[in-house]
Every structure is written in structure tokens, then in C-alpha cells.
Amino acid sequence: MKKIGTLAASLALMTGVLAACGGNSNSNQASPSETSSGSSSASASNSPAADPVKFSIMHNQGEYSWPTYEKMVSAFNGQTGNTAELKYIPAEEAVNWLQTQFIGHSEPEIVSGTTTEKLIEAYKNGWIVDLLPYLDEISPYTNKPWKDSFLPGLIDSALDKTDANNPHLYGIPNQVVTVNLYYNKDIFAKIGVTDPPATITEFLEVAKKAKDAGYIPFSIQNSMDWNLGWLATDLASYLWRSSVSELDLNQSGKIELNEWAVAVVQDKVTKDSPQLKEYLRLLSDLVPYFNEGFNSASWEFEGLFNDGKSAMTLNGSWYPNQYQQGGFKFNYGIAPIPYLDKGYSELGGTERYKFKIGSTPYFAVTRNAKENKADSAAVNFLQYMTAPEGGAKLLAEELNLIPVVQGVDVPEVLKPIMESFGNDEQLSFGANEFTAEQKDKWFKNQQKYLAGKMTAEQFLNEFGKDLKKYANEAIKTHPEWNLEQYLQ
């Protein structure tokens, strides 16, 4: 089961075509009054920089978003006198390209499009700076501390708390990323369904109606471990909820990877855990409603939904903009992922959990920004990008993105998702991802199970065979976990 934040971030990396996108020159910069309302309102105290600097912003945003980011950069340049320039790197090349730039000491002043794990590595190597101290600075766009702009809990979710006494912030999120159920309203009307399914029980009922009417009930892909993994992550929050009090060693309300390792070593999580058996039972019940060839399918799962052939699918909060750009000819709706209910499983819930808003670090400031004396300007751009009356408003209005800050109206189409946020901690199953080898084995065996080439008993026996070995490898690899007190 995969963590939603990581998966969604990975999916966001996959959009775009090979090109480079340079920022506008000063001659083309738009003044605040010439840009959209999303970039027009800056604090009066935000006067042009005394010593304007030039710096680059590496990104891998899809081509459809380029005009919006160019508008944002142009407005920022016009207000500050700095010259920020956009540099586009295709999503599939971003991680390797950035690693090469870091090694060659030639990275842009602001970078994005990499993973949290890579950002942690970059910080340890001295390649990026810790942005946490900057959050206490007064933003020139709000006249308040920068941290006060963000939605409650959002920055906390992006912190690296490996050292609880010394957390770090490697990057600034610029959108709240969620995974949702998308459904075809036209198909629903034809099969006599009015509302989207709220529970797994209802989901299976709707799926049967869609299949009986000749539609693909639910289109997914399982050639990579993120699309079906989104559903697995949501299920984990219900399957393992009753185990939190036993497995949550630091009483954070979550079960973290080090705590999964202790649970395995202490035989509190085994191949015979009822949560795993229930997970496999649900997957088995879902298979008849998947699109044909789902185990090898990739982006065609989106095409099935876009072409009006599937009744439901899972996708991210970025999909409304793709729908708008694609001009698809059907009516769609958005709802939270159907939750595991007690009507289907004893381990289910009686109501939906409302999870805390979370995001991942994304735009980071590099050592070259400090060495080129552009770090203040780089942070200032990130402050503008997340300003309620600046870049955040622009991203929401033009790209249908959920802003990371308060005081910005959310696009109407996304309001059902905003209403699903709350204060519950989301859980992820982590006892299958202690090592890369173990994660790969779990995923491939799950493909076999879904294809009918492996029974549930065989799957669980394979999972349990080296479970303690993988947990001990992780513990040995992470001495900073300091688990001796629990393992004696």
C-alpha cells in the first residue's frame, strides 16, 4: 500500500513535453494591474528590490500550465525588479537531470519536480537550504509572518521530523494534492444512480449496475504501483485503525515506518494479520469490475474515462484542469474515495474519516541561490507564489488547483473534496516497503494475485517468508530510529 502524498506527487511529475520555458524579459513583464486578479494584489510595502538579481526556476509543470506560471513570474518581476526565469525540464527527466546539476554545481536557484527522498539527500549533501527559518519572516504580500498564510497543518505535513528536536523544511508546497473518485454523471443517469457511492458496499453495487449495462465500471492501471495504490492507502486507514494504540510508539496518531518495523519484529504484524486477509478479499471482489488488461495498462485508464467508456475512476485533484484543457464531451462529478464500511467488513468504519490537509515539499531553494546572493529573491518568489492575493489565487483561478494557503476561493468543482478534510490522521500500511526489493516483490505478487495466478494464501506466505529479514534490514539501515528500547 502506497502513501498518497508520494504517489500523487509521482503522478504530477509525468506531465509535459520536451522543451524549455524561459521567463519573460523585463521588456515583456506585466505590471500588477496588467495581470489577472490572481497576481494583482501585493502589499504596498513590497517595493522593488534595491539590488535586483537574476535567477532561474526549474519546473516540470505540464504545458497547459505554462501561460499561468509565466504570468506569475512576470508579475513577480514587475513588482520586485528582479528577473526570475522559468526553465522547463520534462517530468520523466527531472530527477536525473537535477541530480546531474547538483553534482556539477550548476543547479538553478529554485528547483522542483523531484521526490521527498531526493530532497532529503540533497539537503544532507548541502545542495539545498532549510526553508523552515524563513517561515517566521514577514511576507511583503501579507504583512504577516509567512507561516500564517498556510492552511492549518499543511506545513507540518511537509516537515522532515527524522530528528524530532530539529525538523527541516526542504521545499514549499504550492498546491494541496488529493486523490478522488471521478464518476460519469451521464452513465450514472442511464443506470439509475443519482449520487456517487460513499462506501465500498455502495461502490460494488454501482459497479455491478454499470457492468450489467455494458459499461466498464471502474478503470484503473496497475502496471505501476500508484493508481491502485491510492485505493490501498485509503483502505489502510480503516483496516489498521484499531491497531494504532498498540503500534503507535510515539503516540503521533500514525504508524510510521520505524513503528511498522518494531511491530513485525515483535510479531504484532504477520502474514496472518486479519487486515491483510481483508485487503486481499476486497481486491478479489473488485477485479470483475476493472477494465480488461488493467495489470499492463498505463495512461489508457484515463482515456477510457475521458471517452465515456468507464463509469468511475480514481484520479488526482489536477484532473479538472485536464478535463478543461481536453474539452471532453461528458459530465463528470468528484467525490471522496468510497470508504471501507462495516457493511462490507468488520474492520470497516461507520462513517468516513476526514483526513488532515497534507502536502509534500516541492519548490526548493538551492545552495547556488545563497552563493549567487539570490536566496532572498528566491524566497521572495516562493512567498509570492503562495500569497493569497498573488500566485495562489492565480493557480486556483486558472488551473483549478487547491491552494495551500488560506483566503483563496476554491474552484466550485473541487469544493466536495475540501468538505472532506478534517483532523483525522491518515494511515498507511508500511510493513511491505522496508526495502526496495520487498516493495517490488509485493507489487509483482499483487499483480499475480489480481490476475488469478496466485492464491491469497500463496500471496501471504510469500509476504511472510522474509518479512522479519526486511524489517531488520531497515532497522540496521536507519540507526537514527533508536529502537533499542523497544527491541530489547
C-alpha positions in Angstrom: 0.0 0.0 0.0 1.5 3.3 -1.1 1.4 6.7 0.6 -0.9 9.0 -1.2 1.3 12.1 -0.9 4.2 10.2 -2.6 2.0 8.7 -5.3 0.3 11.8 -6.2 3.5 13.7 -6.4 4.9 11.0 -8.6 1.9 11.3 -10.9 2.3 15.0 -11.1 5.8 14.5 -12.4 4.6 12.8 -15.5 3.0 15.6 -17.5 4.7 17.6 -20.2 6.7 17.6 -23.4 10.4 18.2 -24.2 11.0 21.9 -24.3 12.5 24.7 -22.2 10.4 27.6 -21.0 12.2 30.8 -20.3 10.8 33.6 -18.2 9.8 36.9 -19.8 12.4 39.6 -20.2 11.9 42.9 -18.5 10.5 44.4 -21.7 7.6 41.9 -21.5 7.0 42.0 -17.8 3.4 42.8 -16.8 2.7 45.2 -14.1 0.4 44.2 -11.3 -2.5 46.0 -12.9 -1.9 44.2 -16.2 -2.1 40.7 -14.8 -5.2 38.7 -13.7 -6.7 39.3 -10.3 -4.7 36.3 -9.0 -1.5 38.3 -9.3 -2.6 41.8 -8.9 -2.7 42.5 -5.2 0.7 42.9 -3.5 1.4 44.7 -0.3 2.2 48.3 -0.7 5.4 47.7 1.3 6.7 45.4 -1.4 8.8 48.0 -3.2 11.3 46.9 -6.0 14.4 45.3 -4.7 17.3 47.7 -4.0 19.7 45.3 -5.8 17.7 43.4 -8.4 19.0 39.9 -9.1 18.5 37.3 -11.9 17.7 33.7 -11.0 16.2 30.6 -12.6 13.2 28.4 -11.5 13.4 24.8 -12.8 10.0 23.2 -13.1 8.3 20.3 -14.9 4.7 21.5 -15.0 2.5 20.4 -17.9 2.5 22.6 -21.0 -1.1 23.6 -20.3 0.1 25.4 -17.2 3.0 27.4 -18.8 1.0 30.6 -19.5 -0.1 30.7 -15.9 3.4 30.3 -14.5 4.7 32.8 -17.0 2.1 35.3 -15.8 3.0 34.7 -12.2 6.7 35.2 -12.9 6.1 38.3 -15.0 4.0 39.9 -12.2 6.6 39.0 -9.6 9.4 40.5 -11.8 7.3 43.7 -12.3 6.7 44.1 -8.6 10.2 43.4 -7.3 12.5 44.5 -10.2 14.1 41.0 -10.1 14.4 38.8 -13.2 13.2 35.4 -12.5 13.2 33.0 -15.4 11.5 29.6 -15.9 13.4 26.6 -17.0 11.3 23.6 -18.1 12.6 20.0 -17.7 10.4 17.1 -18.8 8.9 15.2 -15.9 10.5 11.9 -16.9 13.9 13.5 -17.0 13.6 15.8 -13.9 15.1 13.6 -11.2 18.1 12.5 -13.1 18.7 16.0 -14.7 18.6 17.6 -11.3 21.0 15.1 -9.8 23.4 15.8 -12.6 23.1 19.6 -12.0 23.7 19.2 -8.3 26.8 17.1 -8.8 28.1 19.6 -11.3 27.3 22.6 -9.0 25.2 24.1 -11.9 21.7 23.8 -10.5 19.1 26.7 -10.8 18.4 28.8 -7.8 14.9 27.2 -7.4 14.2 23.6 -8.3 11.2 21.3 -8.3 10.0 18.0 -9.7 11.9 15.7 -7.5 11.0 13.3 -4.7 11.0 13.9 -1.0 13.7 11.3 -0.6 15.9 13.0 -3.1 15.3 16.4 -1.3 16.5 14.8 1.9 19.6 13.5 0.2 20.2 16.9 -1.4 20.0 18.7 2.0 22.4 16.2 3.6 24.8 17.0 0.7 24.5 20.7 1.2 22.7 21.3 -2.1 19.5 22.9 -0.8 18.7 25.1 2.1 16.3 24.6 5.1 13.3 26.9 4.5 11.9 26.5 8.0 13.6 29.6 9.4 12.2 31.7 6.6 8.6 30.9 7.7 8.9 33.4 10.6 9.8 36.2 8.2 7.1 38.9 7.4 5.8 38.3 3.9 5.7 41.5 1.9 2.5 40.2 0.3 0.5 39.8 3.5 2.5 41.9 6.1 2.3 38.9 8.4 4.6 36.0 9.1 4.8 33.8 6.0 3.8 30.7 8.0 0.4 32.4 8.9 -0.8 32.2 5.3 -0.8 28.4 5.0 -3.7 26.1 5.7 -3.6 24.6 9.2 -1.4 21.5 9.4 -0.1 21.8 5.8 3.5 22.9 6.5 3.6 20.4 9.4 2.9 17.6 6.9 5.8 18.7 4.7 8.4 18.7 7.5 11.2 16.2 7.9 10.9 15.1 11.5 13.5 12.4 11.5 15.1 14.4 14.3 12.1 15.5 16.4 14.1 18.2 18.1 15.4 19.7 14.8 12.9 19.5 12.0 13.6 20.7 8.5 11.6 22.0 5.6 13.2 21.2 2.2 10.6 22.7 0.0 7.4 24.7 -0.2 4.2 23.1 -1.5 2.2 25.1 -4.0 -1.0 23.0 -4.1 -2.9 20.6 -2.0 -2.8 17.3 -3.8 -5.7 14.9 -3.3 -6.9 11.6 -4.9 -10.6 11.4 -5.6 -13.3 9.3 -7.1 -14.4 10.7 -10.5 -17.7 9.5 -11.9 -19.5 9.9 -15.2 -22.8 11.6 -14.5 -24.2 10.7 -17.9 -23.6 6.9 -17.3 -25.0 7.2 -13.7 -28.2 8.7 -15.1 -28.6 5.8 -17.6 -28.1 3.2 -14.9 -30.4 4.9 -12.4 -27.8 6.1 -9.9 -28.2 9.6 -8.5 -25.4 10.0 -6.0 -21.7 8.8 -6.1 -21.1 5.8 -3.9 -20.0 6.7 -0.4 -19.0 3.3 0.8 -17.3 0.2 -0.6 -20.7 -1.6 -0.3 -22.3 1.1 -2.4 -19.4 1.1 -4.8 -19.8 -2.6 -5.6 -23.5 -2.1 -6.1 -23.0 0.8 -8.6 -20.2 -1.2 -10.3 -22.5 -4.1 -10.9 -25.2 -1.9 -12.4 -22.6 -0.3 -14.7 -21.3 -3.7 -15.8 -24.8 -5.1 -16.4 -25.5 -2.0 -18.6 -22.4 -2.7 -20.8 -20.0 -0.1 -19.3 -16.6 -0.6 -17.8 -17.4 0.0 -14.1 -14.0 1.2 -12.9 -10.9 2.0 -15.0 -7.5 1.7 -13.4 -3.9 0.9 -14.2 -1.7 -1.5 -12.4 1.4 -1.6 -14.5 2.9 0.9 -11.9 2.2 0.9 -8.2 0.4 4.2 -7.8 -3.1 4.2 -9.2 -4.5 1.1 -7.4 -2.2 2.1 -4.6 -4.3 5.2 -3.9 -7.2 3.0 -3.1 -5.0 0.7 -1.0 -3.8 3.7 1.1 -7.4 4.8 1.8 -8.3 1.3 2.8 -5.4 1.1 5.2 -6.8 4.0 7.3 -9.8 1.8 8.1 -8.1 -1.7 8.2 -5.4 -0.6 10.7 -7.3 2.0 12.7 -7.9 -0.4 15.6 -4.2 -1.2 15.8 -3.0 2.4 16.3 -3.0 2.3 20.1 -0.8 -0.8 20.0 1.6 0.0 17.2 2.0 3.8 17.6 5.0 4.0 19.8 5.5 7.8 19.8 1.7 8.5 20.1 1.6 10.6 17.0 -1.7 9.2 15.9 0.0 7.5 12.9 2.0 4.3 12.4 5.4 5.3 10.9 7.9 3.0 9.1 10.0 2.5 12.2 6.9 1.5 14.1 5.9 -1.0 11.5 9.4 -2.5 11.8 9.0 -2.9 15.5 5.6 -4.4 15.0 7.0 -7.0 12.6 9.9 -7.9 14.9 7.5 -8.3 17.8 5.1 -10.5 15.8 2.3 -7.9 16.1 2.1 -7.8 12.3 2.5 -11.1 10.4 1.3 -12.8 7.3 -1.8 -13.9 9.2 -2.9 -10.4 10.2 -6.6 -10.2 9.5 -6.2 -6.8 8.0 -4.1 -8.3 5.1 -6.7 -11.0 4.5 -9.5 -8.5 4.3 -7.4 -6.3 1.9 -7.0 -9.3 -0.4 -10.6 -10.2 -0.2 -11.7 -6.8 -1.3 -9.2 -6.8 -4.2 -10.7 -10.1 -5.3 -14.2 -8.6 -5.2 -13.1 -5.6 -7.2 -11.3 -7.4 -10.1 -14.5 -8.3 -12.1 -15.2 -4.6 -12.4 -11.8 -3.5 -13.6 -11.0 -2.7 -17.2 -9.6 -5.5 -19.3 -5.8 -5.6 -19.2 -5.5 -3.4 -16.1 -2.3 -5.1 -15.0 -0.5 -3.9 -18.0 -2.5 -0.7 -18.7 -0.9 2.7 -18.2 -2.4 6.1 -19.1 -5.1 4.4 -21.2 -7.1 4.1 -17.9 -7.6 7.8 -18.2 -8.6 7.5 -21.8 -11.4 5.0 -21.0 -12.9 7.5 -18.7 -12.3 10.5 -21.0 -14.0 8.7 -23.8 -17.1 8.0 -21.7 -16.5 4.2 -21.6 -16.0 3.8 -17.9 -18.4 4.8 -15.1 -15.8 5.6 -12.4 -12.0 6.0 -12.0 -9.5 7.4 -9.5 -7.5 10.5 -10.3 -5.9 13.5 -8.7 -7.1 17.0 -7.9 -5.3 18.1 -11.1 -7.8 16.2 -13.3 -10.4 19.1 -13.6 -7.8 21.2 -15.4 -7.0 18.3 -17.7 -10.7 17.9 -18.4 -11.0 21.6 -19.2 -8.0 21.5 -21.5 -9.1 18.3 -23.2 -12.6 19.5 -24.0 -14.1 16.1 -23.1 -17.8 15.6 -24.0 -19.3 14.2 -20.9 -20.4 15.4 -17.5 -18.4 14.3 -14.5 -18.5 14.6 -10.8 -16.0 14.4 -8.0 -16.4 12.6 -4.6 -14.1 11.2 -1.9 -12.9 7.7 -2.4 -15.6 5.3 -1.1 -14.6 4.2 2.4 -14.4 0.7 3.9 -17.7 0.3 5.8 -18.8 -2.2 8.4 -21.5 -3.4 6.0 -18.6 -4.9 4.0 -16.1 -5.7 6.7 -15.9 -5.9 10.4 -12.7 -3.8 10.2 -14.6 -1.0 8.4 -15.9 2.2 9.8 -19.4 3.5 10.5 -18.6 6.9 8.8 -15.9 8.4 6.6 -12.7 9.7 8.3 -11.9 13.3 7.5 -8.2 13.5 7.0 -5.9 16.4 7.7 -4.8 18.5 4.8 -1.4 17.4 3.8 1.2 18.1 1.1 4.8 17.4 0.2 7.8 19.7 -0.2 8.1 20.8 -3.8 9.8 24.0 -4.7 13.3 24.1 -3.1 15.9 26.8 -2.8 19.4 25.7 -3.7 22.9 26.4 -2.5 23.5 28.4 -5.7 20.9 30.8 -4.6 22.9 31.6 -1.5 26.2 31.6 -3.3 24.8 33.9 -6.0 23.2 36.2 -3.4 19.8 35.3 -4.8 18.5 33.5 -1.8 16.4 36.4 -0.6 14.9 36.9 -4.0 14.2 33.2 -4.4 12.4 33.0 -1.0 10.5 36.2 -2.0 9.3 34.4 -5.2 8.1 31.4 -3.1 6.3 33.9 -0.8 4.6 35.4 -3.9 3.7 32.0 -5.3 1.9 31.2 -2.1 0.4 34.7 -1.5 -3.4 34.6 -1.1 -3.8 37.6 -3.5 -0.8 36.6 -5.6 0.3 33.3 -7.1 -2.0 31.1 -5.0 -5.1 32.9 -6.4 -3.8 32.7 -9.9 -3.2 28.9 -9.6 -6.7 28.3 -8.3 -8.5 30.5 -10.8 -6.6 29.5 -13.9 -5.5 25.9 -13.2 -8.3 24.6 -10.8 -5.7 23.8 -8.2 -6.4 23.6 -4.5 -4.3 26.4 -2.9 -2.1 25.7 0.1 -2.9 29.0 1.8 -6.0 30.5 3.4 -8.1 33.2 1.9 -8.4 31.8 -1.6 -11.7 30.6 -3.1 -11.5 27.0 -4.1 -12.9 26.2 -7.6 -16.5 25.1 -7.4 -15.8 21.7 -8.9 -13.3 20.9 -6.0 -15.5 22.0 -3.1 -16.8 18.5 -2.4 -13.2 17.5 -1.7 -12.5 20.4 0.5 -15.5 19.4 2.6 -14.0 16.0 3.2 -10.9 17.5 5.0 -10.7 17.3 8.8 -8.4 16.4 11.7 -8.1 12.6 11.3 -4.7 11.1 10.7 -4.3 9.1 7.5 -2.7 5.7 8.0 -0.5 3.9 5.5 0.5 0.2 5.6 4.3 0.2 5.7 5.3 -3.4 6.5 5.6 -4.1 2.8 8.1 -1.3 2.0 11.1 -1.8 4.3 13.4 -2.2 1.3 13.1 -1.6 -2.5 13.4 -5.4 -3.0 10.4 -6.0 -0.7 8.3 -3.3 -2.3 8.9 -4.7 -5.7 8.1 -8.3 -4.6 4.8 -7.1 -3.0 3.8 -5.3 -6.1 4.6 -8.1 -8.5 2.9 -10.7 -6.4 -0.1 -8.5 -6.1 -0.3 -8.4 -9.9 -0.2 -12.2 -10.0 -2.9 -12.4 -7.4 -5.2 -10.0 -9.3 -4.6 -12.0 -12.5 -5.6 -15.2 -10.8 -2.1 -16.7 -10.9 -1.6 -16.7 -7.2 -4.0 -17.5 -4.3 -4.4 -15.3 -1.3 -2.7 -18.0 0.8 0.3 -18.1 -1.6 0.5 -14.3 -1.6 0.5 -14.1 2.2 3.0 -16.9 2.5 5.4 -15.2 0.1 4.9 -11.9 2.0 5.7 -13.5 5.4 8.6 -15.6 4.2 11.2 -12.8 4.6 9.2 -10.3 6.5 11.4 -10.1 9.6 14.5 -10.1 7.4 13.4 -7.0 5.6 12.3 -5.3 8.9 15.7 -6.0 10.4 17.5 -4.6 7.3 15.5 -1.4 7.6 16.3 -1.1 11.3 20.0 -1.6 10.6 19.9 0.9 7.7 18.3 3.6 10.0 20.2 3.8 13.3 18.6 7.2 13.8 15.4 5.4 14.7 16.9 4.5 18.1 14.7 1.5 18.6 16.8 -0.3 21.2 14.3 0.4 24.0 11.6 -1.4 22.1 13.6 -4.4 20.8 15.4 -5.5 24.0 
